[in-house]
Amino acid sequence: MKCIPIADTTIIPPFGEPARDLRILNKLLWVHQRDLLASYGRIAPEATSLTEARTARDKKDETEEKIIYRDNLFFNQALIDDFVTRARASGRACQLAFSKQDKAITVHAIPLSKGFTDLGEVYGADLFYFPAGRTEEEPIPLVVDTASREMGYYNIPKYMAVNGGELVFHVPIRAFLSIENWLHLYLANSPFGVFSWGRTHEERVETSWKEKLAVSASHLLDRINPMAPSWRKSHFFSCSRLVKVGKNCSIDPTAVIHGPTVIGDNVYIGAGAVITNSLIGDNVTIMQGCQVMLSVVSNKCYLPWNTGLFMTSLMENSMVAQLSCLQMCVVGRNTFIGAGNIFTDFHLLGRKLKIDHQGEKVEIDMPVIGSVVGHNCRIGSGFVVYPGRMIGSNTTLVYSDPHTVVPRDVNVPPFGEQMNPDSEPDQAIYKWPDRYFPKPDGEHPSQSITPIQPTDTEFSKLFGIR
């Protein structure tokens, strides 16, 4: 079988690159596609159109099956396996299609996307199968059910969500997206990525006694194994069947890691860190107290202490400094986000959120969403980023509000000179239990501190002596 990608050159702001060169689930999209299709055949050079891809280039082309797909498509193994198996069984040329009642597609994939074709009762996608020697045949729609389920990720006050106080995604088992906006990158990494892992595992446990027994046995073996790390024994969801750990990793015994989670090689996880249903790449450092939930942390990223990520994806070699909180965000490669930055995700007035799409502000049907930061950015400390904002690649932001920033030494005299009279006194000596009262009339503190020795009665009251 020959797998032929169709080049899509649409640039995805703020990254300045087409979708194929952006990282999803810690892989470049074209590498992700190649790995999923490797079991079916070789990847051919890309074509510029469907017509070119269908045209036989040599005699061997006429004897090979073909899978033709646009190179900005995100799909998982479950979807491509189902599509190819059923297409082969049909013996006809097929085009991937989805029902208009499929919530994962209509609610999440269709908005902001031009990669779907309305075929009447179904939506068609740019993924095709052609039997050997029949590339001229008109493909028929082959409907694939994503098997989505409405899954809540927040239960919050009702003024933040109209659905009874719940924020939900329609999480699929067979995931599919056309990547045309940074919002699609977010969906591919979190709801259709690591969240889908949880959805898939849930389905297996519900439908298979073998899976239930396998998970239970894994947890039991971890509990009785004296060589198993302490963090594996702390919780059922930390067992080795649900949490996969690479080579040469150092994980503090007090860390909490719940699966399904994948951790790469040479990873350090510090004391008190909490990682839930996430993907951690190679050579990642996660210091003490960090919170990583439903997120993707790519290779060579660094999270100092008390960093919080929720449904956020970091591309390679990026850093989010201490006390910063990112919710539902996408961060490009080689980007630094300083300490104490807050990326908000909710409009306080309850209005529809808007994001930039093809140069225009477009409303999205999501009650919460974070922001996106491009490649090679440097963001200082103390920023509050409103929902749906976009920070372009190669940006440096320095917080410069004169009322809230200290950009230089303040009120410090040159070496050898006297302290400014408006600053703290040069020296104050406190002798316990003396009390100090400032003199009236706004005198300088260094001149207004008068020690008063407490009387015996006051001393008794101070220590409760009667």
Buried (B, 14 or more C-beta within 10 A) or exposed (E): BBBBBBBBEBEBBBBBBBBBBBBBBBBBBBBBBBEBBEEBBEBBEBBEEBEBBBEBBEEEBEEBBBBBBBBBBBBBEBBBBBBBEBBBEEEBBBBBBBBBEBBBBBBBBBBBBEBBEEBEEBBBBBBBBBBEBBBEEEBEBBBBBBBBBEBBBBEBEEEBBEEEBBBBBBBBBBBBBBBBBBBBBBBBBBBBBBBBBBBBBBBBEEEEEEBEEBBEEBBEBBEEEEEBBEBBBBBBBBBBBBBEBBEEBEBBEBBBBBBBBBBBBBBBBBEBBBBBBBBBBBBBBBBBBBBBBBBBBBBBBBBBBBBBBBBBBBBBBBBBBBBBBBBBBBBBBBBBBBBBBBBBBBBEEEEEBBBBBEEEEBEBEBBBBBBBBBBBBBBBBBBEBBBBBBBBBBBEBEBEEEEEEEEEEEEEEEEEEEBEEEBEEEEEEEEEEEEEEEEEEEEEBBEBBEEEEEEEEEEEEEEEEE
